[in-house]
């Protein structure tokens, strides 16, 4: 399946407080063209914080 180009792309999630890149996830750019924002656990801050998509 290597080399197959699809609509889904891998994005990196960055903590808004400590700016550490903690998570990798996929999103469908055709359906959602804006930046993702999710509340995730940051291991560096040791609490749940807002994580935004990094570009």
Secondary structure as the mmCIF struct_conf table of DSSP 4:
data_model
#
loop_
_struct_conf.conf_type_id
_struct_conf.id
_struct_conf.beg_label_comp_id
_struct_conf.beg_label_asym_id
_struct_conf.beg_label_seq_id
_struct_conf.end_label_comp_id
_struct_conf.end_label_asym_id
_struct_conf.end_label_seq_id
TURN_TY1_P TURN_TY1_P1 UNK A 2 UNK A 3
BEND BEND1 UNK A 7 UNK A 7
STRN STRN1 UNK A 8 UNK A 15
TURN_TY1_P TURN_TY1_P2 UNK A 16 UNK A 18
STRN STRN2 UNK A 21 UNK A 28
TURN_TY1_P TURN_TY1_P3 UNK A 29 UNK A 31
BEND BEND2 UNK A 34 UNK A 34
HELX_LH_PP_P HELX_LH_PP_P1 UNK A 35 UNK A 36
STRN STRN3 UNK A 37 UNK A 42
TURN_TY1_P TURN_TY1_P4 UNK A 43 UNK A 46
STRN STRN4 UNK A 47 UNK A 54
#
